[in-house]
Each structure stands twice: as C-alpha cells, then as structure tokens.
Amino acid sequence: MNDHRLAPVSPTGSRGATSDVALDEEAGEVRRFWNRLGLPGLIDVHTHFMPERVLHKVWEYFDAQGPLTGGLEWPISYRQREAERAAVLRKFGVRAFTSMLYPHKPGMARWLNGWAADFAHRNPDCLHTATLYPEPGVETYVREAVEAGARVFKAHIQVGAYDPADELIQRAWGVLAEAQVPVVIHCGSGPAPGNHTGPEPIAQVLARHPKLRLIVAHLGMPEYGDFLGIAERYAEVRLDTTMTFTDFTEEFMPFPRHDLPRLAGLGDRILLGSDFPNIPYPYVHQLHALERLGLGPEWLRAVCHDNAATLFGL
C-alpha cells in the first residue's frame, strides 16, 4: 500500500475566489480529475441548497465562528447566488447533487420540504431532497415527501440538537427504511460535539431499523473508527467523504491512518460529499485529498461516481 501521509496540496485559486477566470481554471482541474478516472462526471451527495434567507443565516453563523463551527475561521468559498452556485457544479461536471437542508426547531421541516421539492423541479440534476425533525406529525410529512418523489433525506443531529433515538421520530425512520430512501445524517461530534452526537444514538436507531439506509456525513468525524464499525455491522450504512482528508480538517480532526485499510474495504459504500458551497477551500481540493490517499483508481471511481449512481439508480 502506498505511503498515506498527506503531502501539502496547493489548490487552484484562492479562498472565496468567484471570478470567471478562477472558476474556469478550477473547472478544468476538476474535469481533468474525473476524466483521468474514465468517469462521465461526479456525483456529490452532500451539497447545500436551501432558501436564500436561511442559507444567508448559515453563512452569518460561519462568519461569526459560532460554537458549532468549533470556533474555526471558516470563509465560504462559493458565496454566489443560487443559480450561479448550481451553474458552478455543472461547470465542474457534477452530474447529480443534493439540496441538503435541515430544521433547527419544530415546525420548519414541512416548509423546507416544500421549498426543496420546487428546487428539484427547477433543477432536474438535483436529487429531490427532504428533511425531518422529531415532532408531532413527522411520520405524516415524511411519508408525503417520499410519495412526492424525495430521493434522499437530510438529518442534522448537531444543529437540530435532538436524539435520533427519540420515540417521536421512530415511525419516520421506519417509513424511510421501508421505502429504502437514503438519509444523509450528520451525527458525528465534529467540528464540535452536540448533546446527541456520536455513535451510540445511531447504534440505537439501527438496532430498531437495521435496513435504514444511513449515509453518515463526514465519515463520522471525529469518531471515524466507531462509524466505520457501524458500517461494517450494517450492510445498508454508508459514509460520505465530506471535508475529510483536506488540509483544513486534518489540522484539527485527522483521520487515523491505521483505519485506512477499513476505509478501503468499504469501498463500495463510501460516497463523495463536499459541503459545497460552505467550504473554506476550492472544491477541487477535496478531490485531490481523496486521490493522495493512494487507494487506487478503482476505489476513486466507486467513491466519486459509481457507488452513488448505483444507490440512486442514475
């Protein structure tokens, strides 16, 4: 196996660069990456599109270095308007992406789901995304979203500050398990722990719903090994690569190198995620960070395209 130490990478462009020239240069680099692998493009399961005023509140939180950012300086690299951000992904050759959105209090999820359904209608290359929260009526609106064509859900345990094993949400998990609709779930304790983050609450959920298709965001950062173990125990659990192995993340929550063989062994259940547009570096840096692991082109092809294409029938 190759040397897994991460050498410094100089990503194309500067943080926050939005000029046409900078984007064209980066797009060329991204396209060269997936062309080298013989892929038709990328599939990114962890990108954020949400109502503009909600997204701007998220950006304000990052700008203020709110507690859930771990107090880290976090400049947003792609602060364009909605249509421009979608055009950037297409310029990069992202064939399919998501509109990861999430409530932080009761009464938000159904409204967000209505917005996301309209966004997917306006952007056919977006996988119709929905969300949920432990509250009365959650089973009903989750079922409605599935029947309306939602193909992926987003759950954010850290921001929502709820226990995923809460009895209020159990029937909703059951609906999603039965429908085999994947759920991208931020449940690890990075970049800052929440009251219900970590592997134990998710283990409780899966004990009741073993066929639930969870996609653990950020490889479960920083409890990487624990979440790899959950994926090894449950055949329908997957993990996304969002922000992992980048220079930014390796500074404060590095992936343990002794777990790389386990990551390689789960190569058919690792999916590309980026956190676009809310990343403090160019998009291409995530791809370089995965490439320099040295796990080989077959692993990269599966992670960057084929696994998601199979999961979502693309």
Summary of the structure (lengths in Angstrom):
residues: 314
radius of gyration: 18.0
end to end distance: 31.9
largest distance: 51.6
contacts: 1059
relative contact order: 0.16
helix: 47%
strand: 9%
